[in-house]
Amino acid sequence: MTPPVSDRAARTSRRTPGASSQEPAGRSAPAGADSGTGTSRIAVDLLGGDGAPAVVVDGALRACRADPDLQLLLVGPPDAADDVRAALPDEQRSRITVRPTGAPGGTAAGTATEPGTGRADGSIRAGMAAVADGAADAFISAGSSGAIVTAAALGLGRWPTVRRPALVATLPAVAGPVVLLDVGATVEARPATLTQHALFGAAYGAVRLGLDRPRVGLLSIGAEPGKGDRVRRTADTLLRSLTLPADGRYVGLVEGHDVTLGDGIDVVVTDGFTGNVLLKGIEGAYAMAGGPEPGRVAPRAAALLGVAGTVVVCHGAATGADIATGITLAAGLHRGRVTSTVARMLDDITRLIAEQDEVSP
């Protein structure tokens, strides 16, 4: 195993998301921090997560109190939504609306009481429908990742050329935030999926974190060429000749410690199985160390890329603070037009690659 390297190239410069790359670089806000202003309407799954609905109610209240421009569409049982309303001052209760699972106006295929239909699945579909019909700008849930990804793909549709969406988490590292994907959407990834997710990661790092020329690495069991299984070795070869968005640079194979150190790397790509295991291992390490440093956010919320809408997935064991972070992340993604911008960048780079292939001898 290659030992951690501390003298890699200097950290990629950062700029304010949306600003010109010629502006002075500055450390970006942590994942979950708001980017931009304006009203955001976030659909929240009241039934997702181990502690639902109480934990979700707590998180919704935290998010509302922190962001006066936030409006929430609570999806699930009306009595739980009433708890949120009751805790807000009278003049702010209009910020909360309700879409009962399976009620008229929602397009959920099932309800909490229908045989064979999980209650969280019904609220997931209803929440996704709220985004699809324009009643909400984004959707957040701490329910089953598989159910959320499937509902998003079916209810919102995938981006052109995308078959496998990816969940993208931003982790606090020693040298600065590191984007990790996939953390659970596509458990078994082929080389072509990993290369496409590298495009996702480079574009997301540029748009969300303001990275100039993001450095992208592929997670493996060693940094030396040829390390890893067949999928990793094949993907490594493909990535070395791939054009990345935002003038991104592929730096080769990286190891687990690179995710937490962040030296010489901005984006780490892996399959959803490995990424999820790594993410939860890092969460456990944070807990052992007493939590991440002040001002940094533990990776308890991830953005879903590859579908035609803004969707955020929280950890099933999320706390109220984690739900609030996820809601804030969803609002920031909407206000910064992150999902649509990443999709456009992917479309542009795909077209560029096709043009290069046409002129190649």
C-alpha positions as CSV (number, residue, x, y, z in Angstrom):
1,M,0.0,0.0,0.0
2,T,1.3,3.4,-0.9
3,P,1.8,5.6,2.2
4,P,0.0,8.9,2.5
5,V,1.7,11.6,0.5
6,S,1.9,15.1,2.1
7,D,3.8,17.0,-0.6
8,R,1.4,16.7,-3.6
9,A,0.7,19.6,-5.9
10,A,-0.9,22.7,-4.3
11,R,-4.6,22.6,-3.7
12,T,-6.8,23.5,-6.7
13,S,-7.7,27.2,-6.5
14,R,-11.3,28.0,-5.6
15,R,-13.6,30.8,-6.6
16,T,-17.1,31.8,-5.5
17,P,-19.5,29.4,-7.2
18,G,-20.9,31.1,-10.4
19,A,-18.1,33.7,-10.5
20,S,-15.5,34.2,-13.2
21,S,-12.5,31.9,-12.9
22,Q,-10.3,35.0,-13.0
23,E,-11.6,36.2,-9.6
24,P,-9.4,35.6,-6.5
25,A,-9.8,32.1,-5.1
26,G,-11.5,31.7,-1.8
27,R,-12.3,28.7,0.5
28,S,-15.9,27.6,-0.4
29,A,-18.6,27.1,2.1
30,P,-19.1,23.6,3.5
31,A,-21.5,21.2,1.8
32,G,-25.0,22.1,2.9
33,A,-24.3,25.8,3.1
34,D,-26.6,28.0,1.1
35,S,-25.3,29.4,-2.2
36,G,-27.4,32.3,-3.4
37,T,-30.6,33.9,-2.3
38,G,-34.3,33.7,-3.1
39,T,-37.2,31.6,-2.1
40,S,-36.8,27.8,-2.3
41,R,-39.7,25.4,-2.1
42,I,-38.4,22.1,-0.7
43,A,-40.5,18.9,-0.5
44,V,-39.6,17.0,2.6
45,D,-40.4,13.3,3.2
46,L,-41.9,13.1,6.6
47,L,-41.7,9.3,6.7
48,G,-38.1,8.7,5.6
49,G,-35.4,7.6,8.1
50,D,-35.1,5.6,11.2
51,G,-36.4,8.4,13.5
52,A,-39.3,9.6,11.3
53,P,-41.4,11.5,11.6
54,A,-40.1,13.1,14.8
55,V,-36.6,13.6,13.6
56,V,-37.8,15.0,10.3
57,V,-40.1,17.5,12.1
58,D,-37.1,18.6,14.2
59,G,-35.0,19.1,11.1
60,A,-37.7,21.0,9.2
61,L,-38.0,23.4,12.1
62,R,-34.3,23.9,12.4
63,A,-34.1,24.7,8.6
64,C,-37.1,27.1,8.7
65,R,-35.6,29.0,11.6
66,A,-32.2,29.3,9.9
67,D,-33.5,30.4,6.5
68,P,-36.4,32.9,6.3
69,D,-36.7,32.4,2.5
70,L,-37.4,28.7,2.8
71,Q,-40.8,27.2,2.1
72,L,-41.5,23.5,2.9
73,L,-43.9,21.1,1.4
74,L,-44.2,18.3,3.9
75,V,-45.1,15.0,2.4
76,G,-46.7,12.5,4.7
77,P,-49.2,12.4,7.5
78,P,-50.9,15.8,8.1
79,D,-50.7,15.4,11.9
80,A,-46.9,15.3,11.7
81,A,-46.9,18.4,9.5
82,D,-49.2,20.1,12.0
83,D,-46.4,19.7,14.6
84,V,-44.1,21.9,12.4
85,R,-46.8,24.5,11.9
86,A,-47.6,24.7,15.6
87,A,-44.0,25.3,16.5
88,L,-43.7,28.4,14.2
89,P,-45.1,31.9,14.9
90,D,-48.5,32.5,13.4
91,E,-47.1,34.8,10.7
92,Q,-44.7,32.1,9.4
93,R,-47.1,29.2,9.3
94,S,-47.9,29.9,5.7
95,R,-44.4,28.8,4.8
96,I,-45.5,25.2,5.5
97,T,-47.8,23.3,3.2
98,V,-48.8,19.6,3.2
99,R,-49.1,16.9,0.6
100,P,-50.7,13.9,2.3
101,T,-49.3,10.7,0.9
102,G,-51.7,9.4,-1.7
103,A,-54.0,12.3,-1.4
104,P,-55.6,14.1,-4.5
105,G,-53.0,16.3,-6.1
106,G,-50.2,13.8,-5.5
107,T,-49.3,11.1,-7.9
108,A,-48.0,8.5,-5.4
109,A,-48.7,5.0,-6.6
110,G,-49.4,3.8,-3.1
111,T,-50.2,5.0,0.4
112,A,-49.1,4.1,3.8
113,T,-52.1,1.8,4.3
114,E,-52.1,-0.1,1.0
115,P,-51.0,-3.7,1.3
116,G,-47.6,-4.4,0.0
117,T,-46.7,-0.7,-0.2
118,G,-44.1,0.7,2.2
119,R,-45.2,3.9,3.8
120,A,-41.9,5.6,3.0
121,D,-42.1,4.5,-0.6
122,G,-45.5,6.2,-0.9
123,S,-44.1,9.5,0.5
124,I,-41.1,9.2,-1.7
125,R,-43.1,8.9,-4.9
126,A,-45.5,11.7,-3.8
127,G,-42.5,14.0,-3.0
128,M,-40.9,13.3,-6.4
129,A,-44.2,14.0,-8.1
130,A,-44.3,17.4,-6.3
131,V,-41.0,18.3,-8.1
132,A,-42.2,16.9,-11.4
133,D,-45.4,18.9,-11.4
134,G,-43.7,22.1,-10.2
135,A,-45.1,22.3,-6.7
136,A,-41.5,22.0,-5.3
137,D,-38.1,23.0,-6.4
138,A,-36.3,20.1,-4.8
139,F,-37.0,16.9,-2.8
140,I,-35.2,15.5,0.3
141,S,-35.6,12.2,2.0
142,A,-33.8,10.0,4.5
143,G,-35.6,7.0,3.2
144,S,-34.3,4.0,1.2
145,S,-31.6,5.2,-1.2
146,G,-32.7,2.6,-3.7
147,A,-36.3,3.6,-3.6
148,I,-35.3,7.3,-4.0
149,V,-33.1,6.7,-7.0
150,T,-35.7,4.6,-8.7
151,A,-38.5,7.1,-8.0
152,A,-36.3,9.9,-9.3
153,A,-35.3,8.1,-12.5
154,L,-39.0,7.1,-13.2
155,G,-40.7,10.3,-12.0
156,L,-38.2,12.9,-13.2
157,G,-36.3,11.1,-15.9
158,R,-32.6,10.8,-16.4
159,W,-30.2,13.2,-18.2
160,P,-29.6,12.3,-21.8
161,T,-26.9,9.6,-22.2
162,V,-27.1,8.8,-18.4
163,R,-28.1,5.3,-17.4
164,R,-26.7,5.2,-13.8
165,P,-27.2,8.2,-11.5
166,A,-24.7,8.9,-8.7
167,L,-25.0,10.2,-5.1
168,V,-22.4,12.9,-4.5
169,A,-21.2,13.8,-1.0
170,T,-18.8,16.6,0.0
171,L,-16.5,15.6,2.8
172,P,-14.4,17.8,5.1
173,A,-10.7,16.9,4.5
174,V,-7.5,18.3,5.9
175,A,-6.6,20.3,2.8
176,G,-10.2,21.3,2.0
177,P,-13.5,19.7,0.9
178,V,-13.4,16.6,-1.2
179,V,-16.2,15.4,-3.5
180,L,-16.9,11.7,-3.2
181,L,-19.1,9.8,-5.6
182,D,-20.9,7.4,-5.9
183,V,-21.9,6.9,-2.3
184,G,-24.8,4.5,-2.9
185,A,-26.9,5.1,-6.0
186,T,-25.1,2.5,-8.3
187,V,-23.8,-0.4,-6.3
188,E,-22.2,-2.3,-9.2
189,A,-20.5,0.0,-11.6
190,R,-18.9,-0.8,-15.0
191,P,-15.9,1.1,-16.3
192,A,-18.1,3.3,-18.5
193,T,-20.2,4.2,-15.4
194,L,-17.1,5.2,-13.5
195,T,-15.8,7.4,-16.3
196,Q,-19.2,9.1,-16.6
197,H,-19.3,9.7,-12.9
198,A,-15.9,11.3,-13.2
199,L,-17.6,13.8,-15.5
200,F,-20.3,14.4,-12.9
201,G,-17.7,14.9,-10.2
202,A,-15.6,17.4,-12.1
203,A,-18.6,19.4,-13.1
204,Y,-20.1,19.3,-9.6
205,G,-16.9,20.4,-8.0
206,A,-16.6,23.4,-10.4
207,V,-20.2,24.5,-10.0
208,R,-20.9,23.8,-6.3
209,L,-17.5,24.3,-4.8
210,G,-16.1,26.8,-7.3
211,L,-13.1,24.7,-8.2
212,D,-10.8,25.7,-11.0
213,R,-9.5,22.7,-13.0
214,P,-10.7,20.1,-10.4
215,R,-8.4,17.2,-9.9
216,V,-10.1,13.8,-10.2
217,G,-8.9,10.5,-8.9
218,L,-10.2,6.9,-9.1
219,L,-10.3,5.1,-5.7
220,S,-8.4,1.8,-5.7
221,I,-6.2,-0.3,-3.4
222,G,-3.0,1.5,-4.4
223,A,-1.9,4.5,-6.4
224,E,0.5,2.7,-8.7
225,P,-0.7,2.0,-12.2
226,G,-2.3,-1.4,-12.6
227,K,-3.6,-1.6,-9.0
228,G,-7.1,-2.7,-8.4
229,D,-9.6,-5.1,-10.0
230,R,-10.4,-5.3,-13.7
231,V,-13.1,-2.7,-13.5
232,R,-10.7,-0.2,-11.9
233,R,-7.9,-0.9,-14.3
234,T,-10.1,-0.5,-17.3
235,A,-11.6,2.7,-16.0
236,D,-8.2,4.1,-15.2
237,T,-7.2,3.6,-18.8
238,L,-10.3,5.2,-20.1
239,L,-10.0,8.2,-17.7
240,R,-6.4,8.9,-18.8
241,S,-7.7,9.9,-22.3
242,L,-11.0,11.5,-21.2
243,T,-11.8,15.2,-21.5
244,L,-13.2,16.4,-18.2
245,P,-15.5,19.4,-17.7
246,A,-14.1,22.7,-16.2
247,D,-10.6,21.8,-17.5
248,G,-10.6,19.0,-15.0
249,R,-7.5,16.9,-14.6
250,Y,-7.4,13.2,-14.0
251,V,-4.6,12.5,-11.6
252,G,-4.8,8.7,-11.5
253,L,-5.5,6.1,-8.8
254,V,-5.9,7.3,-5.3
255,E,-6.4,5.5,-1.9
256,G,-8.8,5.8,1.0
257,H,-6.6,8.2,3.0
258,D,-6.6,10.7,0.1
259,V,-10.3,11.2,0.8
260,T,-9.7,12.5,4.3
261,L,-6.4,14.3,3.6
262,G,-7.4,16.0,0.4
263,D,-3.8,16.5,-0.7
264,G,-3.6,16.8,-4.5
265,I,-7.2,15.6,-5.1
266,D,-10.6,17.4,-5.3
267,V,-12.9,14.6,-6.6
268,V,-12.7,10.9,-5.8
269,V,-14.7,8.5,-8.0
270,T,-15.8,4.9,-7.0
271,D,-18.7,2.5,-7.2
272,G,-21.7,3.0,-4.9
273,F,-21.0,0.0,-2.8
274,T,-17.4,1.0,-2.0
275,G,-18.3,4.7,-1.6
276,N,-21.1,4.0,0.8
277,V,-18.8,1.7,3.0
278,L,-16.1,4.3,2.9
279,L,-18.5,7.2,3.8
280,K,-19.9,5.3,6.8
281,G,-16.4,4.4,7.9
282,I,-15.4,8.0,7.8
283,E,-18.6,8.9,9.8
284,G,-17.5,6.4,12.5
285,A,-14.1,7.9,12.6
286,Y,-15.6,11.4,13.1
287,A,-17.6,10.0,16.0
288,M,-14.5,8.5,17.6
289,A,-12.7,11.8,17.2
290,G,-15.6,13.8,18.7
291,G,-17.0,15.0,15.4
292,P,-15.6,17.1,12.5
293,E,-13.8,20.4,13.2
294,P,-16.1,23.4,13.9
295,G,-17.4,25.0,10.7
296,R,-17.3,21.7,8.8
297,V,-20.3,19.5,8.0
298,A,-20.3,15.7,8.5
299,P,-21.3,13.9,5.3
300,R,-24.9,13.0,6.2
301,A,-26.5,14.4,3.0
302,A,-25.8,13.7,-0.7
303,A,-27.0,15.2,-4.0
304,L,-28.4,12.9,-6.6
305,L,-26.9,13.6,-10.0
306,G,-28.1,12.2,-13.3
307,V,-31.8,12.9,-13.0
308,A,-33.8,15.9,-14.2
309,G,-34.5,17.5,-10.9
310,T,-32.9,18.4,-7.6
311,V,-32.9,15.5,-5.1
312,V,-31.0,15.1,-1.8
313,V,-30.7,11.9,0.1
314,C,-29.9,11.9,3.8
315,H,-28.5,9.0,6.0
316,G,-31.2,6.7,7.3
317,A,-30.0,7.3,10.8
318,A,-30.0,11.1,10.3
319,T,-30.6,13.4,13.3
320,G,-32.7,16.6,13.2
321,A,-29.5,18.5,12.5
322,D,-28.7,16.2,9.6
323,I,-32.2,16.7,8.1
324,A,-31.7,20.5,8.4
325,T,-28.4,20.2,6.7
326,G,-30.0,18.2,3.9
327,I,-32.8,20.7,3.4
328,T,-30.2,23.6,3.3
329,L,-28.2,21.6,0.8
330,A,-31.3,21.1,-1.4
331,A,-32.1,24.9,-1.2
332,G,-28.5,25.8,-2.1
333,L,-28.5,23.4,-5.1
334,H,-31.7,25.0,-6.3
335,R,-30.7,28.6,-5.8
336,G,-27.3,27.9,-7.4
337,R,-29.0,26.0,-10.3
338,V,-26.4,23.4,-9.7
339,T,-28.2,20.3,-11.1
340,S,-29.2,22.0,-14.4
341,T,-25.7,23.5,-14.8
342,V,-24.0,20.2,-14.2
343,A,-26.3,18.6,-16.7
344,R,-25.5,21.2,-19.3
345,M,-21.8,20.9,-18.8
346,L,-22.1,17.1,-19.2
347,D,-24.0,17.6,-22.4
348,D,-21.4,20.1,-23.7
349,I,-18.5,17.8,-22.9
350,T,-20.3,14.8,-24.4
351,R,-20.8,16.7,-27.6
352,L,-17.1,17.8,-27.6
353,I,-15.9,14.2,-27.2
354,A,-18.1,13.2,-30.1
355,E,-16.7,15.9,-32.3
356,Q,-13.1,14.9,-31.3
357,D,-13.9,11.3,-32.2
358,E,-15.2,12.4,-35.6
359,V,-12.0,14.2,-36.6
360,S,-9.7,11.6,-35.1
361,P,-7.8,9.6,-37.9
